[in-house]
Amino acid sequence: MDFNRFNLHPTIMVGVDAAGFTRATPIQAQAIPKIMQNRDVMGLAQTGTGKTAAFGLPILHRLVKGERGFVRALVIAPTRELAEQINESFNLLGQKSGLRSVTLYGGVGINPQITALKRGVEIVVACPGRLLDHLKQGTINLSRLEVLVLDEADRMFDMGFLPDIRRVIKQLPQQRQNLLFSATMPKEIKHLTREVLHNPETVQVDTVAPAVTVKHALYPVAQHLKTDLLLKLLEHTDTQSVLVFTRTKHRAKRLGEKLIKSGFQAASLQGNLSQSRRQAALNGFRDGSFQVLVATDIAARGIDVSQVSHVINFDIPDTADTYIHRIGRTGRAARSGDAFTMVTSEDKAMVRAIEKVLDAPIKRCQLPDFDYEVPAPKRNATGQRQPAHTKTSTDTETQTAKKSRPRRRRRIRNRTTQSANRG
């Protein structure tokens, strides 16, 4: 569907042209008309399907014709990266509208946010925790809110934000339009939908199967050889930009450091980074300064890079839904992409669950020049890895010296005792 058929306000169409939009994606084609009719909408769609514009364009169309200077639209997102991405989309699409927006999230100073709110904004994109901080301090007024958007609702549930969201909703006016977008629909999100949405229209696009442009492969390997295998994969694979997923932020940090030491242009994205460093990592990945970005699921939420050629699961995800989320970062916009997953003998159940969702077996692969038989390093009494090493003459001399020390101490003590007796 051509964007001209939506009859968006002329100033918003300027933003559509600036963004290079020509034909609407399926989620946009279905959701935009319903939102413009002031209906509550529940949208089910994967990352990368164009859902930000699906709710952003009708919100801008609505707000451009009304009063200014107070908060009229609120978008709640699970991570600061996603909040920034949504805000950038509002700024691009509404560049000629005169509408103002601000992001509110933790990890940065609250005072600049308070200043922006005092100047007057029409759109707020916020993470739940910092939004509650502003509500408690009375630095934001949502009494005239017209539209509420809950984006990535399933991820907000995963991160434990549902209680915060319910506290926010209690402070909103009853008369408002509600939009909820989610990639999956666990029972907790169904409960939230019934609480928030009124007689909603449901828009569902590609909620189970990943893009057909993605090729999948499993790489069976022992846990202690994963890093070496990753390095080999990166060396022998024609890649453009690679997103590597780990299960923990500590592993993401260590793996990023290892890749840099091995000569790769790499960065890690994890919860311990300051906002400026997180943004630098994202920007570097987007503009090609970093070829590889290592991230956890939570930190990667909101990454929107259209040219990701490979997604590599260093650690297999905990659920099949998370697998779909991860690989949704590649194979976008009709481009082909690859999803590699390293699996150990303990991952068989999750592999079966993923193959069930894909409705097809995943090809098992091995690198011909990689030694899969290298034994795991031995560990000492404290559980730390102890590299195997052979005895040298220096080791023998050290051991001899250690054995001789107790005898010298005994001789010293004996002499001291004898002197005392003589005294």
C-alpha positions as CSV (number, residue, x, y, z in Angstrom):
1,M,0.0,0.0,0.0
2,D,1.3,3.5,-0.9
3,F,1.6,6.0,2.0
4,N,-0.5,8.5,0.1
5,R,-3.6,6.4,0.7
6,F,-3.4,7.0,4.4
7,N,-4.2,10.7,3.9
8,L,-1.7,11.8,6.5
9,H,-1.2,15.5,7.2
10,P,1.1,17.1,4.6
11,T,3.7,18.0,7.2
12,I,3.9,14.4,8.2
13,M,4.2,13.3,4.6
14,V,7.4,15.4,4.4
15,G,8.8,13.2,7.1
16,V,7.7,10.0,5.3
17,D,9.5,11.2,2.2
18,A,12.6,12.1,4.2
19,A,12.6,8.6,5.7
20,G,12.5,7.1,2.2
21,F,9.3,5.3,2.8
22,T,7.4,4.3,-0.4
23,R,5.2,1.3,0.4
24,A,3.8,0.4,3.8
25,T,4.9,-2.8,5.5
26,P,2.1,-5.3,6.4
27,I,1.9,-4.1,10.0
28,Q,1.7,-0.4,8.9
29,A,-0.9,-1.2,6.2
30,Q,-3.1,-2.8,8.8
31,A,-2.5,-0.7,11.9
32,I,-2.3,2.9,10.6
33,P,-5.9,3.1,9.4
34,K,-7.3,1.6,12.6
35,I,-5.2,3.9,14.8
36,M,-6.3,6.9,12.8
37,Q,-9.9,5.9,13.5
38,N,-9.1,6.3,17.2
39,R,-9.5,2.6,17.9
40,D,-7.5,0.8,20.6
41,V,-5.1,-1.6,18.8
42,M,-3.2,-4.7,19.8
43,G,-0.3,-5.3,17.3
44,L,1.5,-8.6,17.2
45,A,4.7,-8.2,15.1
46,Q,8.4,-9.1,15.3
47,T,11.2,-6.6,15.6
48,G,12.1,-5.1,12.2
49,T,8.6,-5.1,10.7
50,G,8.1,-1.3,10.8
51,K,5.9,-1.2,13.9
52,T,7.4,2.1,15.2
53,A,6.2,4.0,12.2
54,A,2.9,2.0,12.4
55,F,2.0,3.8,15.6
56,G,4.3,6.9,15.2
57,L,2.7,8.2,12.0
58,P,-0.9,8.2,13.2
59,I,0.1,9.7,16.5
60,L,1.9,12.6,14.7
61,H,-1.0,13.0,12.4
62,R,-3.3,13.4,15.4
63,L,-1.1,15.7,17.4
64,V,-0.1,18.1,14.6
65,K,-3.7,19.4,14.5
66,G,-4.1,20.0,18.2
67,E,-2.8,22.2,21.1
68,R,0.8,22.3,22.0
69,G,2.9,22.6,25.2
70,F,1.7,19.6,27.2
71,V,2.2,15.9,27.1
72,R,-0.4,14.4,24.7
73,A,1.3,11.0,23.8
74,L,3.2,8.6,26.0
75,V,5.2,5.7,24.7
76,I,6.6,3.2,27.3
77,A,9.5,1.1,26.2
78,P,11.6,-1.5,28.0
79,T,15.1,-0.2,27.3
80,R,16.8,3.1,26.8
81,E,18.1,2.0,23.4
82,L,14.6,1.3,22.2
83,A,13.4,4.6,23.7
84,E,16.1,6.5,21.8
85,Q,15.2,4.6,18.6
86,I,11.5,5.5,18.9
87,N,12.3,9.1,19.7
88,E,14.6,9.3,16.6
89,S,11.8,8.0,14.5
90,F,9.4,10.7,15.9
91,N,12.0,13.4,15.2
92,L,12.5,12.2,11.6
93,L,8.9,11.6,10.7
94,G,7.7,14.8,12.4
95,Q,10.6,17.0,11.4
96,K,8.3,19.7,9.9
97,S,5.4,19.3,12.4
98,G,6.8,21.5,15.2
99,L,6.0,18.7,17.7
100,R,8.5,18.2,20.5
101,S,9.5,14.9,22.1
102,V,11.8,13.8,25.0
103,T,13.2,10.5,26.2
104,L,13.1,9.6,29.9
105,Y,15.2,6.8,31.2
106,G,17.6,6.0,34.0
107,G,21.4,5.8,34.0
108,V,21.7,9.5,33.1
109,G,21.0,12.7,35.0
110,I,17.4,13.6,35.7
111,N,17.8,17.4,35.6
112,P,18.1,17.8,31.8
113,Q,14.9,15.8,31.5
114,I,13.1,18.0,34.0
115,T,14.3,21.1,32.0
116,A,13.0,19.6,28.8
117,L,9.6,18.8,30.3
118,K,9.3,22.4,31.7
119,R,9.8,23.8,28.3
120,G,6.9,21.8,27.1
121,V,6.8,18.6,25.0
122,E,3.9,16.8,23.3
123,I,5.5,13.4,23.1
124,V,7.3,11.4,25.9
125,V,9.1,8.2,25.2
126,A,10.0,6.6,28.6
127,C,11.3,3.6,30.4
128,P,9.0,2.6,33.3
129,G,11.4,3.2,36.3
130,R,12.4,6.8,35.3
131,L,8.9,7.7,34.4
132,L,7.8,6.7,37.9
133,D,10.6,8.9,39.3
134,H,9.2,11.9,37.4
135,L,5.6,11.1,38.5
136,K,6.7,10.9,42.2
137,Q,8.6,14.2,42.0
138,G,5.7,15.9,40.2
139,T,8.0,16.9,37.3
140,I,5.7,15.5,34.6
141,N,2.0,16.1,34.1
142,L,0.0,13.4,32.3
143,S,-3.5,14.7,33.1
144,R,-4.1,15.7,29.4
145,L,-2.7,12.5,27.8
146,E,-4.5,11.4,24.7
147,V,-2.5,8.3,23.5
148,L,-0.7,5.6,25.4
149,V,1.6,3.1,23.7
150,L,3.1,0.1,25.3
151,D,5.9,-1.1,23.0
152,E,7.6,-4.5,23.3
153,A,5.2,-5.5,26.0
154,D,6.5,-9.1,26.3
155,R,10.0,-7.9,26.9
156,M,8.8,-5.5,29.6
157,F,7.2,-8.5,31.3
158,D,10.5,-10.5,31.0
159,M,12.3,-7.6,32.7
160,G,9.8,-7.4,35.5
161,F,8.3,-4.0,34.5
162,L,4.6,-5.0,34.6
163,P,4.0,-3.7,38.2
164,D,5.6,-0.4,37.3
165,I,3.4,-0.1,34.2
166,R,0.3,-0.8,36.3
167,R,1.4,2.0,38.7
168,V,1.8,4.4,35.8
169,I,-1.5,3.5,34.2
170,K,-3.4,4.3,37.5
171,Q,-2.2,7.9,37.1
172,L,-3.4,8.4,33.6
173,P,-6.8,9.9,32.5
174,Q,-9.4,7.3,31.8
175,Q,-10.3,8.7,28.4
176,R,-7.4,7.9,26.1
177,Q,-6.5,5.8,23.1
178,N,-4.4,2.7,24.0
179,L,-2.0,0.9,21.7
180,L,0.0,-2.3,22.7
181,F,2.6,-3.9,20.6
182,S,4.3,-7.2,21.3
183,A,6.2,-10.0,19.5
184,T,4.6,-12.7,21.6
185,M,1.5,-13.1,23.7
186,P,2.3,-14.8,27.0
187,K,-0.7,-15.1,29.4
188,E,0.6,-12.1,31.5
189,I,0.4,-9.9,28.5
190,K,-3.1,-11.1,27.7
191,H,-4.1,-10.1,31.2
192,L,-2.5,-6.7,30.7
193,T,-4.3,-6.3,27.4
194,R,-7.7,-6.9,29.0
195,E,-6.8,-4.3,31.7
196,V,-5.6,-1.6,29.4
197,L,-7.3,-1.9,26.0
198,H,-11.0,-1.3,25.3
199,N,-12.6,-3.3,22.5
200,P,-9.3,-3.5,20.6
201,E,-8.6,-4.2,17.0
202,T,-6.0,-7.0,16.7
203,V,-3.3,-6.7,14.0
204,Q,-1.1,-9.8,13.6
205,V,1.9,-10.1,11.4
206,D,4.5,-12.8,11.3
207,T,4.4,-13.6,15.1
208,V,5.7,-17.1,15.0
209,A,7.9,-17.8,12.0
210,P,11.1,-15.7,11.3
211,A,11.8,-14.1,8.0
212,V,12.2,-16.6,5.2
213,T,15.3,-14.8,4.1
214,V,17.3,-16.2,7.1
215,K,19.3,-19.4,6.8
216,H,19.9,-21.3,10.1
217,A,22.8,-23.5,11.2
218,L,23.8,-25.2,14.4
219,Y,27.5,-25.6,15.4
220,P,27.9,-28.4,18.0
221,V,30.9,-27.6,20.2
222,A,32.1,-28.1,23.8
223,Q,31.5,-25.1,26.1
224,H,35.2,-24.4,26.6
225,L,35.9,-24.2,22.8
226,K,33.1,-21.7,21.9
227,T,35.4,-18.6,21.9
228,D,37.9,-20.4,19.6
229,L,35.1,-21.5,17.3
230,L,33.7,-18.0,17.1
231,L,37.0,-16.6,16.1
232,K,37.3,-19.3,13.4
233,L,33.8,-18.6,12.1
234,L,34.5,-14.9,11.9
235,E,37.8,-15.5,10.1
236,H,36.3,-18.0,7.5
237,T,32.9,-16.4,6.9
238,D,32.1,-13.6,4.5
239,T,30.4,-11.2,7.0
240,Q,29.4,-7.5,6.9
241,S,28.1,-6.8,10.4
242,V,27.7,-9.5,13.0
243,L,25.5,-9.4,16.1
244,V,26.7,-12.0,18.7
245,F,24.4,-12.9,21.6
246,T,25.5,-14.1,25.0
247,R,23.5,-15.1,28.0
248,T,25.2,-12.8,30.6
249,K,26.6,-9.3,30.6
250,H,29.9,-10.5,32.0
251,R,30.4,-12.9,29.2
252,A,29.5,-10.2,26.7
253,K,32.2,-8.0,28.1
254,R,34.9,-10.7,28.2
255,L,34.0,-11.9,24.7
256,G,34.1,-8.3,23.3
257,E,37.6,-7.8,24.9
258,K,38.8,-11.1,23.4
259,L,37.6,-10.1,19.9
260,I,39.4,-6.8,20.1
261,K,42.6,-8.5,21.2
262,S,42.2,-10.9,18.2
263,G,42.2,-7.9,15.8
264,F,38.4,-7.5,15.2
265,Q,36.7,-4.1,15.2
266,A,34.3,-5.1,18.0
267,A,32.3,-3.7,20.9
268,S,30.1,-5.1,23.6
269,L,26.7,-3.9,24.7
270,Q,25.8,-4.8,28.3
271,G,24.1,-3.3,31.4
272,N,27.3,-2.1,33.1
273,L,28.1,0.5,30.4
274,S,27.3,4.2,30.9
275,Q,24.7,5.6,28.5
276,S,27.4,7.5,26.5
277,R,29.4,4.3,26.0
278,R,26.3,2.3,25.1
279,Q,25.3,4.9,22.5
280,A,28.9,5.0,21.1
281,A,28.8,1.2,20.7
282,L,25.4,1.3,18.9
283,N,26.4,4.2,16.7
284,G,29.7,2.5,15.8
285,F,27.8,-0.7,14.9
286,R,25.3,1.3,12.7
287,D,27.9,3.3,10.8
288,G,30.3,0.3,10.3
289,S,33.1,1.3,12.7
290,F,32.4,-1.9,14.6
291,Q,32.1,-5.1,12.5
292,V,31.0,-7.2,15.5
293,L,28.7,-6.2,18.4
294,V,28.4,-8.6,21.4
295,A,25.2,-8.1,23.4
296,T,22.8,-9.7,25.8
297,D,19.1,-10.0,25.0
298,I,18.1,-7.1,27.2
299,A,20.9,-4.8,26.0
300,A,20.1,-5.6,22.4
301,R,16.5,-4.8,22.6
302,G,15.8,-1.9,20.3
303,I,18.9,-2.4,18.0
304,D,17.7,-1.4,14.6
305,V,20.5,-2.0,12.0
306,S,19.2,-3.0,8.6
307,Q,22.5,-4.4,7.3
308,V,23.2,-7.1,9.9
309,S,24.5,-10.0,7.8
310,H,24.9,-12.6,10.6
311,V,23.4,-13.3,14.0
312,I,25.5,-15.7,16.1
313,N,24.1,-17.2,19.2
314,F,27.2,-17.7,21.3
315,D,24.8,-19.0,24.0
316,I,21.5,-20.6,22.9
317,P,18.5,-18.6,24.1
318,D,16.3,-19.7,26.9
319,T,13.1,-19.9,24.8
320,A,12.2,-20.4,21.2
321,D,10.5,-16.9,21.2
322,T,13.8,-15.3,22.2
323,Y,15.5,-17.2,19.3
324,I,13.0,-15.6,16.9
325,H,13.7,-12.2,18.5
326,R,17.4,-12.5,18.1
327,I,17.5,-13.7,14.5
328,G,14.9,-11.0,13.6
329,R,17.9,-8.6,13.4
330,T,19.1,-10.2,10.2
331,G,17.4,-11.0,6.9
332,R,15.6,-7.7,6.8
333,A,14.1,-5.7,3.9
334,A,14.3,-8.7,1.6
335,R,18.1,-9.1,2.2
336,S,19.4,-12.6,3.0
337,G,20.9,-13.3,6.5
338,D,22.5,-16.1,8.4
339,A,21.8,-17.3,12.0
340,F,24.5,-19.4,13.5
341,T,23.9,-21.1,16.9
342,M,26.6,-22.8,19.0
343,V,25.1,-25.7,20.9
344,T,26.5,-28.0,23.6
345,S,25.2,-31.5,24.6
346,E,23.0,-29.7,27.2
347,D,21.1,-27.7,24.6
348,K,19.2,-30.6,23.0
349,A,15.8,-29.8,24.4
350,M,16.0,-26.1,23.4
351,V,17.1,-27.1,19.9
352,R,14.0,-29.3,19.6
353,A,11.8,-26.4,20.7
354,I,13.3,-24.1,18.1
355,E,13.0,-26.6,15.3
356,K,9.4,-27.1,16.3
357,V,8.7,-23.4,15.9
358,L,10.6,-23.3,12.6
359,D,8.8,-26.5,11.5
360,A,12.0,-27.8,10.1
361,P,15.3,-29.4,11.2
362,I,18.3,-27.1,11.5
363,K,21.4,-28.1,9.6
364,R,24.4,-29.2,11.8
365,C,27.7,-27.8,10.7
366,Q,31.4,-28.3,11.5
367,L,34.5,-26.4,10.4
368,P,36.9,-28.8,8.7
369,D,40.1,-27.1,10.1
370,F,38.9,-26.8,13.7
371,D,40.1,-29.2,16.4
372,Y,37.0,-30.2,18.4
373,E,38.9,-32.6,20.6
374,V,40.9,-30.2,22.6
375,P,40.3,-31.1,26.3
376,A,39.0,-28.6,28.8
377,P,41.6,-26.9,30.9
378,K,42.1,-28.3,34.4
379,R,40.8,-26.3,37.3
380,N,42.5,-25.8,40.7
381,A,40.9,-26.1,44.1
382,T,39.3,-22.6,43.8
383,G,37.6,-23.6,40.5
384,Q,39.9,-21.4,38.4
385,R,41.3,-22.7,35.1
386,Q,44.8,-24.0,35.5
387,P,46.8,-24.2,32.3
388,A,48.6,-27.5,31.8
389,H,52.4,-27.1,31.9
390,T,55.4,-29.3,32.1
391,K,58.0,-29.2,34.9
392,T,61.2,-27.2,34.2
393,S,64.5,-27.0,36.1
394,T,63.2,-23.8,37.6
395,D,60.1,-25.6,38.9
396,T,62.3,-28.3,40.5
397,E,64.6,-25.7,42.1
398,T,61.5,-23.9,43.5
399,Q,60.1,-27.1,45.0
400,T,63.5,-28.0,46.5
401,A,63.7,-24.6,48.1
402,K,60.2,-24.9,49.5
403,K,61.0,-28.3,51.1
404,S,64.1,-27.0,52.7
405,R,62.5,-24.0,54.4
406,P,60.7,-25.9,57.2
407,R,64.0,-27.5,58.2
408,R,65.8,-24.1,58.4
409,R,62.9,-22.8,60.6
410,R,63.3,-25.8,62.9
411,R,67.0,-25.2,63.2
412,I,66.5,-21.5,64.1
413,R,63.9,-22.4,66.7
414,N,66.2,-25.0,68.2
415,R,69.1,-22.6,68.4
416,T,66.8,-20.0,70.1
417,T,65.7,-22.6,72.6
418,Q,69.3,-23.6,73.3
419,S,70.3,-20.0,73.9
420,A,67.4,-19.5,76.3
421,N,68.4,-22.6,78.2
422,R,72.0,-21.4,78.5
423,G,70.8,-18.0,79.6
